[in-house]
Amino acid sequence: MASVELYSAQGEAKGSFTLPDRLFGVVVNPALVHQAVVTQGANARASIAHTKTRGEVQGTTKKPWKQKGTGRARHGSRRSPIWIGGGITFGPRSERNFSLKMNKRARQRALAMVLSDKVANGKVIAIEQLTLPEGKTKTLMGLLKKLPLTGRKTLVVSEPENKSVALASRNVRGVQSIPANALNVVDLLSVDQVVLTVPAVSVIANLFKRV
């Protein structure tokens, strides 16, 4: 059975907390985790670069000079890609789609693997409830200092309705917060320590019933 240390809202040790093995006791497959990271990064990629073709650039449509008799090469438009200020051939376009597809079951399995790896390496701590009146940063930092946290980056995972956690952590360097229903592989891999609230564990378990 996967279990982690449990602490109260005041930072006092309360023993251990048992986690569901189907989410926190999974054998890690690095290839599947890598696929999930690549897919998430590709789907978050925005295609910004956009070049104009000869049909989109501004300029006259008049033929530069007559077809024959000038001794010069034939040209039909100043918008041609071979002219300065003309269109671009095969340039980057904003409508390019970088998204990748990954099955929902595989994506959830990869998330369970990252969670399991964090638990196996002692990088997860559970807390009974995270109550932060008015979203005070001082209250959150006082609690985190009482917990045996290691590393430079900490991710606090709370229940979605607990908006005060996001308010309290948004200006704290090295501390990130995320609601349990938005938990993802990239955010988990980017931190050294994870703090889970007990209600957040229930939300994760209900979301990922078929992992």
C-alpha positions as CSV (number, residue, x, y, z in Angstrom):
1,M,0.0,0.0,0.0
2,A,1.3,3.4,-0.9
3,S,1.4,5.8,2.0
4,V,2.8,9.3,2.8
5,E,3.3,11.4,5.9
6,L,0.2,13.2,7.1
7,Y,0.2,16.7,8.7
8,S,-2.5,18.8,10.2
9,A,-3.5,22.3,9.0
10,Q,-1.1,23.7,11.6
11,G,1.9,21.6,10.4
12,E,1.7,19.0,13.1
13,A,2.5,15.3,12.3
14,K,-0.5,13.1,12.3
15,G,0.9,9.7,11.2
16,S,0.6,8.3,7.8
17,F,-2.0,8.6,5.1
18,T,-2.8,5.7,2.7
19,L,-3.1,6.4,-1.0
20,P,-4.9,4.3,-3.6
21,D,-2.4,2.0,-5.2
22,R,-4.0,2.3,-8.7
23,L,-2.8,6.0,-8.7
24,F,0.2,6.1,-6.4
25,G,1.6,2.6,-6.6
26,V,2.0,2.1,-10.4
27,V,5.1,0.7,-12.1
28,V,6.8,3.5,-14.1
29,N,7.1,3.3,-17.9
30,P,9.6,6.1,-18.9
31,A,8.5,5.8,-22.6
32,L,4.9,6.5,-21.8
33,V,5.8,9.4,-19.5
34,H,8.0,10.9,-22.2
35,Q,5.1,10.6,-24.7
36,A,2.8,12.4,-22.3
37,V,5.3,15.3,-21.8
38,V,5.9,15.6,-25.6
39,T,2.2,15.6,-26.3
40,Q,1.4,18.2,-23.7
41,G,4.2,20.5,-24.9
42,A,3.1,20.1,-28.6
43,N,-0.6,20.8,-27.7
44,A,0.4,24.0,-25.8
45,R,2.5,25.3,-28.7
46,A,1.1,28.4,-30.4
47,S,2.0,29.0,-34.0
48,I,2.9,32.7,-34.1
49,A,5.2,33.1,-37.1
50,H,3.2,34.0,-40.2
51,T,4.6,35.0,-43.6
52,K,2.6,36.4,-46.5
53,T,2.3,34.7,-49.9
54,R,2.4,36.6,-53.2
55,G,-1.4,36.8,-53.0
56,E,-1.3,38.6,-49.6
57,V,1.5,41.2,-49.9
58,Q,0.6,44.7,-50.9
59,G,1.7,46.0,-54.3
60,T,0.7,46.7,-57.8
61,T,-0.7,44.1,-60.0
62,K,0.6,45.8,-63.1
63,K,3.2,43.9,-65.2
64,P,6.6,45.5,-64.6
65,W,7.4,45.8,-68.4
66,K,6.2,44.3,-71.6
67,Q,6.8,40.6,-72.3
68,K,9.1,41.0,-75.3
69,G,11.5,43.5,-76.8
70,T,13.3,44.9,-73.7
71,G,16.1,42.4,-73.5
72,R,15.2,41.8,-69.8
73,A,13.8,38.7,-68.2
74,R,10.1,38.1,-68.3
75,H,8.1,39.2,-65.2
76,G,4.5,39.3,-64.5
77,S,4.2,40.8,-61.0
78,R,6.2,42.7,-58.4
79,R,4.6,40.5,-55.8
80,S,6.6,37.5,-57.0
81,P,8.9,35.9,-54.4
82,I,12.0,36.7,-56.4
83,W,11.3,40.5,-56.0
84,I,12.3,42.4,-52.9
85,G,9.1,43.0,-50.9
86,G,7.4,40.2,-52.7
87,G,5.7,37.2,-51.2
88,I,7.5,34.4,-49.3
89,T,7.7,30.9,-50.7
90,F,7.0,28.0,-48.2
91,G,7.4,30.3,-45.2
92,P,5.9,29.6,-41.7
93,R,2.2,30.0,-41.5
94,S,0.1,30.6,-38.4
95,E,-2.5,28.0,-39.3
96,R,0.1,25.2,-38.9
97,N,-1.1,22.6,-36.4
98,F,1.5,21.2,-34.0
99,S,-1.0,19.2,-31.8
100,L,-0.4,15.5,-31.1
101,K,-3.0,12.9,-30.1
102,M,-2.7,10.7,-27.1
103,N,-5.4,8.4,-25.7
104,K,-7.0,9.6,-22.5
105,R,-6.3,6.3,-20.8
106,A,-2.6,6.5,-21.6
107,R,-2.4,10.1,-20.5
108,Q,-4.0,9.3,-17.2
109,R,-1.7,6.3,-16.8
110,A,1.3,8.5,-17.3
111,L,0.1,10.9,-14.7
112,A,-0.3,8.0,-12.2
113,M,3.2,6.9,-13.0
114,V,4.7,10.3,-12.1
115,L,2.7,10.4,-8.9
116,S,3.9,6.9,-8.0
117,D,7.5,7.9,-8.7
118,K,7.1,11.0,-6.4
119,V,5.6,8.8,-3.6
120,A,8.3,6.1,-4.0
121,N,11.0,8.7,-3.6
122,G,9.5,10.4,-0.6
123,K,8.6,13.6,-2.5
124,V,4.9,13.7,-1.5
125,I,3.4,15.0,1.7
126,A,-0.3,15.0,2.7
127,I,-2.1,17.6,4.7
128,E,-5.5,17.3,6.2
129,Q,-6.9,20.6,5.1
130,L,-5.4,23.8,3.8
131,T,-7.3,26.8,5.2
132,L,-6.0,30.2,4.3
133,P,-8.2,33.1,5.4
134,E,-8.4,35.8,2.7
135,G,-5.6,34.0,0.8
136,K,-2.8,35.3,3.0
137,T,0.7,34.5,1.7
138,K,2.1,34.8,5.2
139,T,-0.2,32.0,6.5
140,L,0.8,29.6,3.7
141,M,4.6,30.3,4.1
142,G,4.3,29.7,7.9
143,L,2.7,26.3,7.2
144,L,5.2,25.3,4.5
145,K,8.1,26.1,6.8
146,K,6.8,23.6,9.4
147,L,6.7,20.8,6.8
148,P,9.8,18.7,6.0
149,L,10.1,20.0,2.5
150,T,13.2,19.4,0.4
151,G,14.2,20.9,-2.9
152,R,13.8,24.4,-4.3
153,K,10.3,24.0,-5.9
154,T,7.1,22.9,-4.3
155,L,3.7,22.2,-5.9
156,V,0.6,22.5,-3.7
157,V,-2.3,20.5,-5.0
158,S,-5.7,21.5,-3.5
159,E,-9.4,20.8,-4.2
160,P,-10.8,23.0,-7.0
161,E,-13.1,25.0,-4.8
162,N,-10.2,26.2,-2.6
163,K,-9.4,29.4,-4.4
164,S,-7.4,30.9,-1.5
165,V,-4.4,28.6,-2.2
166,A,-3.9,30.2,-5.6
167,L,-4.1,33.7,-4.1
168,A,-1.6,32.9,-1.4
169,S,1.0,31.2,-3.6
170,R,1.0,33.4,-6.7
171,N,3.8,35.8,-5.4
172,V,5.9,33.1,-3.7
173,R,9.1,32.2,-5.4
174,G,9.5,28.4,-5.7
175,V,5.9,27.6,-4.8
176,Q,3.3,26.7,-7.3
177,S,-0.4,25.7,-6.8
178,I,-2.8,23.8,-8.9
179,P,-6.3,22.5,-8.5
180,A,-6.6,18.7,-8.4
181,N,-8.7,18.6,-11.6
182,A,-5.9,20.4,-13.6
183,L,-3.0,18.2,-12.4
184,N,-0.7,17.2,-15.2
185,V,2.6,15.5,-15.9
186,V,4.7,18.6,-16.8
187,D,3.8,20.5,-13.6
188,L,4.6,17.4,-11.5
189,L,8.0,16.8,-13.1
190,S,9.0,20.4,-12.8
191,V,8.9,20.5,-9.0
192,D,10.9,18.7,-6.2
193,Q,8.2,18.3,-3.7
194,V,4.4,17.8,-3.8
195,V,1.9,18.8,-1.0
196,L,-1.4,17.1,-1.4
197,T,-4.5,18.0,0.6
198,V,-6.7,15.0,1.6
199,P,-9.7,16.4,-0.3
200,A,-7.5,16.8,-3.4
201,V,-6.7,13.1,-3.2
202,S,-10.4,12.3,-3.3
203,V,-10.9,14.5,-6.3
204,I,-8.0,12.8,-8.2
205,A,-9.3,9.4,-7.3
206,N,-12.8,10.3,-8.6
207,L,-11.5,11.7,-11.8
208,F,-9.2,8.8,-12.7
209,K,-11.4,5.8,-11.9
210,R,-10.1,3.6,-14.8
211,V,-6.4,4.1,-14.5
